[in-house]
């Protein structure tokens, strides 16, 4: 049945040591859905303003992303401006103009409510709960969040986490949310809230997945050229959920493979600004990089 | 033929959020040789002062470490005082008293000069070169260094790297030494100096190994209790070289397995202060944790 994603479609103005781009296509739902579209059908719920160009709509349509839930409101599209230093690990936010996103009330079209896979991208956890009240019974619900909601709406966020199967957040957020410096302890606290699987994103250091009884460690792909890390986390989530929805294999083994596909997609995305690398990506490259991940992590087990 | 290690035997005074220990056994050669001793024979070249207690000598002997190269000079033993915050990633050095280590001139006993495996722990690169001039023709030479030598003696360090097979340094040092923020570029620069294999230690994020044509990524073992990271890097190197010397397999596959054994040893070492965890470690635990690393990193490859 494909994936439903609710999040942002935005303009980004990004400065990295390798260049500066103004008002390029961005947003969590944009990165997520483009990445997932390499694996399965995606329906997107988001809002843009009157200034959102047809060119971007056409691109998303060309990826077979269903835009029936993309509202267009009077006003301007959400616009984020940020800057990265040489280490490219953390963005410094220069400006945030919520614009039409400020009054975003996600309305899930009737035909999307039976979606089997749901991704709640980083939006107000109160809105994430409203989305959950509109969908029927997704097989897998995953969600993301950010430091802003952890500090401003921790109780609402806890309620969301009680309802989701998979929480995908970054390392600093896991520590912040639980008040635990030790990541294993932080993971236990988060899993005790209700999520069955926790995926902790660690940027260039890869991903750790925690369940009640297991840990899976996946590296990031070491790249010689990283141009723009914007959207890497959502691109990861898109590849992850896309592969999961396509395979239908939600066993731990299936989730591990999905994590590698997510990591593959994120590794491509950072090779260029905006979604430019994904625009020229084909599935053969995805498979080739998956095989590189396999080679890169291989070592012999012990006999016996 | 076992391993020869040249480095420091020291006292450490360490403060972490979990406790404070005064004048406990430490030093790069101590951690290295104890770790390696679980796999093979080790001979140690270092210097201590008159205050170095028989208890520590007895411990090292109990690990079958050959102390024929442990000089005892008049004066005090090298003493390092440091402190870690909650993230435990980086030590803050509070005091360094070189004491007898200040005039350390490594003299390799005749019976050690034919060693097949040589580890040059973190000492002045000029002294590392002097060690190289005393040994015959080791099958594998590995070395470590630190930020202090990178900034104060970069040319001497380059000469050492030209001569070694394997350089084992941490991520920040790789960046500092090459002036490259990107780790893949930094690795290429280092390999172009002559080392065939570069192992980059990333603390709780594991290890990356680079050769001319391959990359191997190994995670660190996620621990719920990390008491004291002191010596983790040398313990890694000891497990790594120890396994390599014992197996004699210096193929890339053998090096990958050795990296996992090194990671296993480091993961035990940080579970207690000083070498306390290694003192109560047995080989079955090492194998069990190696198997945990295998499970933790496993994912299915693609068909075909």
Interface residues (C-beta under 8 A of the other chain):
Chain A: X86 X87 X88 X181 X182 X183 X184 X185 X188 X202 X204 X205 X206 X208 X214 X215 X216 X217 X218 X219 X222 X223 X224 X225 X226 X253 X256 X257 X259 X260 X287 X290 X291 X294 X295 X296 X297 X298 X299 X300 X301 X302
Chain B: X86 X87 X88 X181 X182 X183 X184 X185 X188 X202 X204 X205 X206 X208 X214 X215 X216 X217 X218 X219 X222 X223 X224 X225 X226 X253 X256 X257 X259 X260 X287 X290 X291 X294 X295 X296 X297 X298 X299 X300 X301 X302
